């Protein structure tokens, strides 16, 4: 994906047709085209890194297609788990564009005053996204 390409940000017919998906379908999509199998090995490309800039967030503000507004509306209105895009690579985010997906098991093992998935004994499959604040993705030595 090019540095200035955000893809189709507005809600699409695909978003409107969404009727739900299974954990296995979303997990398969996440692992269908990984960036690489092992990070940091010689000869392996690094993860893509996109800059977050004021100009990228405000692109189109004065025109008909304010991309950030369209992306925000889609994020609120669409319940789709997956957004493929024309190249089957998804869509770049305006804020927090650098991130990875995590899969695992949500499990509460201790007593809690809460109910539902926060009560002791709760267990569920989960998929999440871990992202950096802005552009920086490198480990900083302290």
Buried (B, 14 or more C-beta within 10 A) or exposed (E): BEEEEBBBBBBBEBBEEBEEEEEEEBBEBBEEEEEEEEEEEEEEEEEEEBEBBEEBBEBBEEEEEBBBEBBBBBEEEBEBBBBBBEEEEBBBBBEBBBBBBEEEEEEBEEEEEEEEEEEEEBEEEEBEEEBBEEEEBEEEEE
